[in-house]
Amino acid sequence: MRDLLKGALGRSLRALQDEDRLAAAWLVACGRVLAEHGTVVGYADGIVRVEVSGAAWLEQFKSMRTGLETELAIIADVPMNGIHFVVKR
């Protein structure tokens, strides 16, 4: 079911700008609980910028970076060179 949702979401996002596509794909890529602690706040030169809610969540997101990069790239269908996580101030 998750794969079906990812494909359908990806197709429906094609009309949006890249950053908006990534923000919409975020929830599906990392799941509801994790998504509540991080927000896509920028996209430039293939790098997605994500603000996270605290230092502990920063470490959690960093440990999942490779999988999140892969999922976001597939769902949002945008070129990605990485994700940069920062703690929200």
C-alpha positions in Angstrom: 0.0 0.0 0.0 2.8 2.4 0.9 4.4 1.9 -2.6 1.1 2.6 -4.2 0.7 5.8 -2.2 4.2 6.9 -3.0 3.6 6.5 -6.8 0.3 8.3 -6.7 1.7 11.1 -4.6 4.6 11.5 -7.0 2.4 11.8 -10.0 0.1 14.3 -8.3 3.1 16.6 -7.3 4.4 17.1 -10.8 2.7 20.6 -11.2 4.4 22.0 -8.1 7.8 23.7 -7.7 10.6 21.4 -6.5 10.7 22.7 -2.9 6.9 22.3 -2.6 7.1 18.8 -4.0 9.7 17.9 -1.4 7.7 19.4 1.4 4.6 17.4 0.3 6.6 14.2 0.0 8.2 14.6 3.4 5.3 13.0 5.4 5.3 9.9 3.2 9.1 9.6 3.1 9.6 9.6 6.8 6.2 8.8 8.4 3.9 10.9 10.5 5.7 10.8 13.8 9.1 11.6 12.4 7.7 14.2 10.0 6.3 16.1 13.0 9.8 16.8 14.1 11.3 18.1 10.8 10.2 20.5 8.2 11.5 21.1 4.6 12.5 24.8 4.6 14.6 25.0 1.5 16.0 23.4 -1.7 18.9 24.7 -3.8 21.5 23.0 -6.0 20.1 19.6 -5.2 20.4 20.0 -1.4 17.2 19.8 0.7 17.3 21.9 3.9 15.3 20.5 6.8 14.8 22.2 10.2 14.4 19.7 13.1 12.9 20.3 16.5 15.9 19.5 18.7 19.4 18.0 19.1 18.0 14.5 19.7 15.9 14.6 16.6 18.9 15.9 14.6 20.8 12.8 15.5 17.8 10.6 14.6 17.4 12.3 11.2 21.1 12.1 10.5 21.0 8.3 11.2 18.3 8.0 8.6 19.7 10.4 6.0 20.5 7.9 3.2 17.0 6.3 3.3 15.3 9.7 3.5 17.3 11.0 0.5 16.3 8.0 -1.5 12.6 8.2 -0.6 12.3 11.9 -1.2 14.0 11.7 -4.5 11.7 8.9 -5.7 8.5 10.4 -4.3 9.1 14.1 -5.2 11.0 13.2 -8.4 13.6 15.9 -8.0 17.4 15.7 -8.4 19.0 15.4 -5.0 22.6 15.8 -3.8 21.8 15.4 -0.1 19.9 16.6 2.9 21.2 19.3 5.3 19.6 19.1 8.8 19.6 22.1 11.2 18.1 22.5 14.6 15.3 25.0 14.6 16.1 28.1 16.7 
